[in-house]
Amino acid sequence: MTAVRTELLYEVTMDAETDDLGETPLGHRRIVRVTGGSFEGPKLRGTVLPRGGDWLVERRDGVRALDVRRTPGRSATRSTPSCSGSRR
């Protein structure tokens, strides 16, 4: 098997604000809004714009359902749902 070669693209630091909406029928819901930040790597550097965030539900079985959104202004235009985590 051929080894996969990787290299650092960038490290990112983001500032965020969290709205904890509490328990819902689907689990514990939080909205994390990105308010800014920066990223830097060997060949790449820039600023994180305040244009999105994560809509997160932590289910009772410990799995986190994550919906990442890019939000210009106040309306969401793109959504990328995913799940992560494991049962506790």
Backbone as CSV, one residue per row, in Angstrom:
resi,resn,N_x,N_y,N_z,CA_x,CA_y,CA_z,C_x,C_y,C_z
1,MET,0.841,-1.177,0.000,0.000,0.000,0.000,0.893,1.248,0.000
2,THR,0.537,2.199,-0.817,1.279,3.444,-0.898,0.874,4.371,0.241
3,ALA,1.863,4.956,0.900,1.593,5.892,1.993,1.047,7.204,1.431
4,VAL,0.113,7.781,2.157,-0.453,9.069,1.770,0.454,10.173,2.305
5,ARG,0.866,11.058,1.417,1.710,12.177,1.812,0.834,13.381,2.139
6,THR,1.057,13.978,3.265,0.273,15.158,3.645,1.210,16.308,3.984
7,GLU,0.676,17.508,3.928,1.426,18.685,4.365,0.436,19.704,4.919
8,LEU,0.915,20.525,5.831,0.082,21.549,6.453,-0.328,22.587,5.415
9,LEU,-1.619,22.832,5.314,-2.124,23.891,4.443,-2.224,25.188,5.227
10,TYR,-2.938,25.135,6.372,-3.030,26.303,7.241,-3.592,25.901,8.593
11,GLU,-3.378,26.750,9.579,-4.023,26.639,10.884,-4.979,27.819,10.995
12,VAL,-6.132,27.572,11.575,-7.156,28.612,11.654,-7.532,28.881,13.106
13,THR,-7.762,30.140,13.410,-8.285,30.576,14.700,-9.539,31.390,14.407
14,MET,-10.665,30.962,15.008,-11.914,31.669,14.749,-12.508,32.212,16.036
15,ASP,-13.096,33.384,15.940,-13.859,33.976,17.032,-15.322,33.621,16.782
16,ALA,-16.046,33.336,17.866,-17.429,32.906,17.690,-18.286,33.323,18.876
17,GLU,-19.578,33.412,18.623,-20.587,33.645,19.659,-21.549,32.463,19.620
18,THR,-21.968,31.992,20.798,-22.837,30.821,20.874,-24.184,31.174,21.477
19,ASP,-25.237,30.738,20.808,-26.592,30.799,21.363,-26.951,29.381,21.783
20,ASP,-27.112,29.156,23.079,-27.485,27.847,23.594,-29.000,27.818,23.712
21,LEU,-29.652,27.074,22.829,-31.109,27.036,22.785,-31.700,25.977,23.702
22,GLY,-30.836,25.136,24.296,-31.304,24.152,25.257,-31.851,22.891,24.613
23,GLU,-32.565,22.122,25.417,-33.117,20.844,24.976,-34.294,21.041,24.031
24,THR,-34.308,20.233,22.991,-35.412,20.189,22.029,-35.808,18.719,21.875
25,PRO,-36.879,18.410,21.159,-37.241,17.008,20.959,-36.133,16.184,20.285
26,LEU,-35.268,16.824,19.490,-34.196,16.107,18.805,-32.897,16.057,19.597
27,GLY,-32.764,16.864,20.648,-31.541,16.909,21.440,-31.194,18.336,21.832
28,HIS,-29.978,18.535,22.349,-29.525,19.856,22.806,-29.070,20.664,21.592
29,ARG,-29.665,21.836,21.393,-29.398,22.644,20.196,-28.593,23.892,20.541
30,ARG,-27.557,24.138,19.709,-26.739,25.352,19.825,-26.523,25.933,18.426
31,ILE,-26.417,27.244,18.374,-26.027,27.922,17.134,-24.736,28.671,17.449
32,VAL,-23.678,28.365,16.683,-22.381,29.009,16.875,-22.117,29.876,15.650
33,ARG,-22.098,31.196,15.842,-21.879,32.142,14.751,-20.413,32.568,14.708
34,VAL,-19.783,32.438,13.547,-18.401,32.885,13.367,-18.410,34.404,13.245
35,THR,-17.620,35.073,14.094,-17.575,36.536,14.089,-16.270,37.084,13.510
36,GLY,-15.337,36.202,13.176,-14.064,36.638,12.597,-12.975,35.636,12.900
37,GLY,-11.745,36.031,12.617,-10.604,35.185,12.898,-9.537,35.318,11.836
38,SER,-8.596,34.369,11.852,-7.502,34.394,10.888,-7.026,32.978,10.599
39,PHE,-6.322,32.832,9.468,-5.688,31.560,9.143,-4.326,31.852,8.537
40,GLU,-3.383,30.905,8.774,-2.032,31.099,8.271,-1.350,29.748,8.097
41,GLY,-0.617,29.630,7.009,0.156,28.439,6.718,1.405,28.815,5.950
42,PRO,2.162,27.803,5.506,3.414,28.071,4.808,3.235,28.894,3.527
43,LYS,2.121,28.705,2.830,1.919,29.392,1.551,0.607,30.169,1.482
44,LEU,-0.084,30.270,2.609,-1.424,30.844,2.603,-1.676,31.576,3.904
45,ARG,-2.307,32.746,3.818,-2.616,33.524,5.018,-3.814,34.402,4.704
46,GLY,-4.698,34.612,5.715,-5.851,35.451,5.458,-6.708,35.691,6.688
47,THR,-7.848,36.301,6.445,-8.789,36.673,7.488,-10.082,35.884,7.324
48,VAL,-10.613,35.395,8.423,-11.910,34.714,8.416,-12.985,35.787,8.530
49,LEU,-13.899,35.821,7.587,-14.969,36.814,7.588,-16.154,36.316,8.420
50,PRO,-16.911,37.244,9.003,-18.087,36.861,9.805,-19.269,36.517,8.903
51,ARG,-19.227,35.333,8.289,-20.229,34.988,7.287,-20.854,33.614,7.482
52,GLY,-20.906,33.083,8.665,-21.509,31.769,8.793,-21.412,31.213,10.190
53,GLY,-21.658,29.923,10.285,-21.588,29.283,11.574,-22.060,27.850,11.514
54,ASP,-22.225,27.279,12.677,-22.634,25.886,12.826,-23.954,25.817,13.568
55,TRP,-24.883,25.059,13.031,-26.146,24.768,13.699,-25.983,23.344,14.211
56,LEU,-25.869,23.170,15.513,-25.474,21.905,16.111,-26.577,21.336,16.990
57,VAL,-26.842,20.033,16.832,-27.747,19.318,17.728,-26.965,18.139,18.297
58,GLU,-26.856,18.080,19.627,-26.256,16.922,20.264,-27.380,16.004,20.700
59,ARG,-27.456,14.854,20.020,-28.532,13.911,20.302,-28.305,13.207,21.634
60,ARG,-29.335,12.595,22.136,-29.257,11.905,23.428,-28.296,10.717,23.414
61,ASP,-27.998,10.165,22.219,-27.055,9.046,22.124,-25.606,9.522,21.991
62,GLY,-25.375,10.845,22.097,-24.023,11.391,22.058,-23.540,11.817,20.687
63,VAL,-24.296,11.495,19.631,-23.910,11.903,18.287,-24.266,13.364,18.080
64,ARG,-23.357,14.100,17.457,-23.607,15.512,17.151,-23.920,15.665,15.671
65,ALA,-25.075,16.212,15.370,-25.467,16.499,13.994,-25.112,17.955,13.728
66,LEU,-24.231,18.169,12.756,-23.690,19.495,12.478,-24.166,19.965,11.114
67,ASP,-24.711,21.155,11.061,-25.167,21.782,9.823,-24.378,23.075,9.682
68,VAL,-23.385,23.081,8.779,-22.515,24.247,8.585,-23.125,25.132,7.520
69,ARG,-23.247,26.415,7.823,-23.902,27.338,6.886,-23.043,28.568,6.629
70,ARG,-23.062,28.994,5.392,-22.457,30.272,5.000,-23.616,31.247,4.906
71,THR,-23.548,32.334,5.669,-24.699,33.231,5.763,-24.323,34.679,5.450
72,PRO,-24.470,35.115,4.205,-24.257,36.527,3.908,-25.441,37.321,4.447
73,GLY,-25.173,38.275,5.292,-26.278,38.997,5.916,-26.993,38.091,6.891
74,ARG,-28.323,38.000,6.785,-29.099,37.213,7.739,-29.692,35.931,7.175
75,SER,-29.621,35.718,5.858,-30.258,34.522,5.317,-29.216,33.483,4.914
76,ALA,-29.471,32.229,5.244,-28.545,31.151,4.911,-28.682,30.790,3.433
77,THR,-27.552,30.615,2.749,-27.588,30.291,1.325,-27.062,28.904,1.015
78,ARG,-26.254,28.326,1.879,-25.661,27.022,1.598,-25.573,26.238,2.888
79,SER,-25.861,24.981,2.821,-25.875,24.143,4.001,-25.154,22.834,3.717
80,THR,-24.298,22.400,4.642,-23.566,21.139,4.490,-23.775,20.318,5.749
81,PRO,-24.797,19.462,5.798,-25.040,18.675,7.008,-24.025,17.538,7.147
82,SER,-23.658,17.227,8.383,-22.792,16.094,8.667,-23.018,15.645,10.090
83,CYS,-22.535,14.476,10.434,-22.642,13.956,11.804,-21.270,13.538,12.279
84,SER,-21.023,13.684,13.570,-19.772,13.211,14.140,-20.014,12.765,15.559
85,GLY,-19.061,12.054,16.104,-19.165,11.646,17.481,-19.408,10.164,17.601
86,SER,-19.592,9.734,18.806,-19.843,8.322,19.061,-20.799,8.200,20.231
87,ARG,-21.351,7.042,20.361,-22.257,6.802,21.491,-21.460,6.791,22.777
88,ARG,-22.068,7.296,23.834,-21.401,7.334,25.138,-21.686,6.090,25.911
